[in-house]
Amino acid sequence: MKFWIRALTFVVVAGLAFGFAVANGDQQVTVELGIVTLRSVSLPVLVFGSVLLGMLAVFLAGLKADLRTRRTLRRYREVIEGEE
Protein backbone atom coordinates (compact mmCIF):
# COMPACT_ATOMS: atom_id res chain seq x y z
CA MET A 1 0.00 0.00 0.00
CA LYS A 2 2.76 2.46 0.91
CA PHE A 3 4.50 1.79 -2.41
CA TRP A 4 1.42 2.81 -4.38
CA ILE A 5 0.96 5.99 -2.37
CA ARG A 6 4.59 6.95 -2.91
CA ALA A 7 4.41 6.08 -6.60
CA LEU A 8 1.21 8.10 -7.03
CA THR A 9 2.73 11.06 -5.15
CA PHE A 10 5.80 10.93 -7.38
CA VAL A 11 3.67 10.82 -10.53
CA VAL A 12 1.56 13.77 -9.37
CA VAL A 13 4.60 15.90 -8.44
CA ALA A 14 6.38 15.00 -11.69
CA GLY A 15 3.22 15.84 -13.63
CA LEU A 16 2.93 19.22 -11.93
CA ALA A 17 6.61 19.96 -12.64
CA PHE A 18 6.15 18.95 -16.27
CA GLY A 19 3.03 21.12 -16.56
CA PHE A 20 4.88 24.08 -15.05
CA ALA A 21 7.77 23.62 -17.48
CA VAL A 22 5.45 23.40 -20.48
CA ALA A 23 3.33 26.38 -19.42
CA ASN A 24 6.32 28.63 -18.72
CA GLY A 25 8.87 27.33 -21.21
CA ASP A 26 8.76 30.49 -23.31
CA GLN A 27 9.31 32.83 -20.33
CA GLN A 28 12.76 34.43 -20.21
CA VAL A 29 14.04 36.23 -17.11
CA THR A 30 17.12 38.22 -16.15
CA VAL A 31 18.93 37.15 -12.98
CA GLU A 32 21.18 39.63 -11.19
CA LEU A 33 23.61 37.87 -8.83
CA GLY A 34 25.47 40.96 -7.68
CA ILE A 35 28.66 40.59 -9.70
CA VAL A 36 27.20 38.59 -12.59
CA THR A 37 24.01 39.22 -14.56
CA LEU A 38 22.46 36.32 -16.46
CA ARG A 39 20.18 37.40 -19.29
CA SER A 40 17.48 35.38 -21.04
CA VAL A 41 17.41 32.48 -18.60
CA SER A 42 14.44 30.17 -19.08
CA LEU A 43 12.09 30.37 -16.08
CA PRO A 44 11.70 26.57 -15.63
CA VAL A 45 15.48 26.14 -15.76
CA LEU A 46 15.86 28.85 -13.12
CA VAL A 47 13.22 27.35 -10.82
CA PHE A 48 14.44 23.75 -11.11
CA GLY A 49 18.05 24.86 -10.77
CA SER A 50 17.16 26.80 -7.62
CA VAL A 51 15.40 23.75 -6.19
CA LEU A 52 18.44 21.56 -6.90
CA LEU A 53 20.83 24.09 -5.36
CA GLY A 54 18.59 24.28 -2.29
CA MET A 55 18.58 20.50 -1.99
CA LEU A 56 22.37 20.47 -2.24
CA ALA A 57 22.65 23.14 0.46
CA VAL A 58 20.37 21.20 2.81
CA PHE A 59 22.34 18.00 2.14
CA LEU A 60 25.66 19.68 2.88
CA ALA A 61 24.30 21.37 6.01
CA GLY A 62 22.93 18.06 7.30
CA LEU A 63 26.09 16.18 6.40
CA LYS A 64 28.11 17.91 9.10
CA ALA A 65 25.56 17.03 11.79
CA ASP A 66 25.28 13.47 10.45
CA LEU A 67 29.03 12.94 10.60
CA ARG A 68 29.13 14.33 14.15
CA THR A 69 26.32 11.97 15.21
CA ARG A 70 28.05 8.98 13.61
CA ARG A 71 31.29 9.86 15.40
CA THR A 72 29.47 10.11 18.75
CA LEU A 73 27.65 6.80 18.22
CA ARG A 74 30.93 5.12 17.27
CA ARG A 75 32.51 6.34 20.53
CA TYR A 76 29.52 5.11 22.55
CA ARG A 77 29.72 1.72 20.86
CA GLU A 78 33.43 1.45 21.64
CA VAL A 79 32.73 2.30 25.30
CA ILE A 80 29.92 -0.27 25.53
CA GLU A 81 31.97 -2.98 23.82
CA GLY A 82 34.91 -2.19 26.12
CA GLU A 83 32.73 -2.81 29.21
CA GLU A 84 31.66 -6.27 28.11
Secondary structure, DSSP 8 states (H G I E B T S, - for coil): -HHHHHHHHHHHHHHHHHHHHHHHTT-EEEEE-SS-EEEEEEHHHHHHHHHHHHHHHHHHHHHHHHHHHHHHHHHHHHHHHHH-
